[in-house]
Amino acid sequence: KAQTSLVNYSMIVSMPNIIRLQKSGPSGLYVVMFFPVPHAADRTGIFWAVARNYDTDQAGEDRILAFERLVQNQDKTHVGGQRMWTMRPFPIRGADDAIMAYLTWLEELGLPSNL
């Protein structure tokens, strides 16, 4: 019999340049903070930090770091090839909220976001 559990996700976008993704569930709390840094109208760098209150022993740390490396390597080509302006006019609600808030912020600064 399949076992299920409730997991809650929330994303908070704070400008300038802070995105917080939080996941909470039976195993604990997991938070990722993203700090995008615009370098040019068509290029953005990102810094990020991860925190959690579970699997805090060395074996857990090693598993989490291996998983994070896997995700980063899988996303590098896909995310690195994305262009924000190609997402409009049909962003996916929830998944694209952060990037849409970032685009709005760039527009408020008078920076082009529709190259």
C-alpha positions in Angstrom: 0.0 0.0 0.0 1.3 3.4 -1.0 2.1 5.8 1.9 1.4 9.5 1.5 2.3 12.6 3.5 1.4 16.2 3.2 4.2 18.5 2.0 3.8 22.3 1.9 5.7 24.6 -0.4 5.8 28.3 -0.3 7.7 30.8 -2.4 8.4 34.4 -1.3 9.8 36.9 -3.7 11.3 40.0 -2.1 12.9 42.6 -4.3 15.5 43.5 -4.8 16.9 40.1 -5.6 15.8 37.7 -3.0 13.7 34.5 -3.6 12.9 32.1 -0.8 11.5 28.6 -1.4 10.4 26.8 1.7 9.3 23.1 1.9 7.9 21.7 5.1 6.7 18.2 5.8 6.9 15.3 8.2 10.7 15.0 7.8 11.4 18.7 8.6 11.9 22.1 7.1 14.0 22.8 3.9 14.7 26.4 2.8 16.5 27.6 -0.3 17.4 31.3 -0.7 18.2 32.5 -4.2 20.0 35.8 -4.8 19.9 36.7 -8.6 22.3 39.3 -9.7 21.7 41.0 -13.1 24.9 41.4 -15.1 23.2 42.5 -18.3 19.8 42.6 -19.9 20.2 39.1 -21.1 22.5 37.6 -18.4 21.9 37.0 -14.7 24.1 35.2 -12.2 22.7 33.5 -9.1 23.9 32.8 -5.6 22.0 30.4 -3.3 22.1 29.0 0.2 20.3 25.9 1.6 19.3 25.2 5.1 17.4 22.3 6.7 16.6 20.8 10.1 16.9 17.1 9.2 19.7 14.7 8.1 22.2 16.9 9.9 24.8 14.2 10.5 27.7 13.8 8.0 26.0 11.0 6.1 22.9 13.1 5.6 25.0 16.1 4.6 26.8 14.0 2.0 23.4 12.7 0.6 22.0 16.3 0.4 25.2 17.7 -1.3 25.2 14.8 -3.8 21.5 15.5 -4.6 22.1 19.3 -4.9 25.0 18.7 -7.3 22.8 16.4 -9.4 20.0 19.0 -9.6 22.5 21.8 -10.5 24.1 19.7 -13.2 20.8 18.8 -14.7 19.5 22.3 -14.6 22.6 24.1 -15.8 22.0 23.6 -19.6 18.2 24.0 -19.3 18.0 27.0 -17.0 21.1 28.6 -18.6 19.5 28.4 -22.0 16.2 30.1 -20.9 15.5 33.6 -21.8 13.0 35.4 -19.5 11.4 37.3 -22.3 10.4 34.1 -24.1 8.1 33.1 -21.2 5.5 35.7 -21.9 2.6 35.9 -22.3 1.8 32.5 -20.7 3.8 32.0 -17.5 2.9 28.9 -15.4 1.3 30.1 -12.2 3.3 29.1 -9.2 6.3 27.7 -11.1 7.1 31.0 -12.8 6.0 33.5 -10.1 9.6 34.3 -9.1 10.8 35.0 -12.6 7.8 37.0 -13.4 8.4 39.1 -10.2 12.0 39.5 -11.3 10.9 40.7 -14.8 8.5 43.2 -13.2 11.3 44.5 -11.0 13.6 44.9 -14.0 10.9 46.9 -15.8 10.4 49.1 -12.7 14.1 49.9 -12.9 13.7 50.8 -16.6 15.7 47.8 -17.8 14.6 46.0 -20.9 13.2 42.6 -20.3 11.8 41.8 -23.7 14.9 41.6 -25.9 
